[in-house]
Amino acid sequence: MKVLPLTKLEANQTGTIKEIQGGRGMVTRLNALGIIPGKKITKIGAILMRGPVVFRVNNTEVAIRFGMASRIMVETKE
């Protein structure tokens, strides 16, 4: 198993959220969106040049900025 930032996942790759590296405010905001350690997350895609990252968690598609997505650590089965 491999742990890497959400931004490094390929399109349609799924993993499990291991941790969120950020301050209390960012963690609270992501938790409100359903991004909680232990949940399954699937990267849908990203806009080129550090644009927003789109992913699915809890059957909901969410787009967040590249900087936030790079702080979400995901464990994959590769």
C-alpha positions, 0 to 999 in steps of 0.5 A: 500500500502506498500513501500519496497526496490526492493530487498525485492520483490518476483519474478514476483512481480510488483510495482511502483517506489517511489524514488531512495535513492542515490547520483546524480551519481547513480540516473543519471545512473539509470534514463538512464536505465529507472528507474524513479519514477512513472514507473512500475517495475517487479522483475524477480529474483535475484542471491543468496547471494546478487548477481545481481537483474534482473527486467523489466522496459519499456519492457526491462530486466535489471540486477544491483548489489544488493546494487543499487537495495536496494536503489530503493524504490517500492510501492506494492499493498499488 
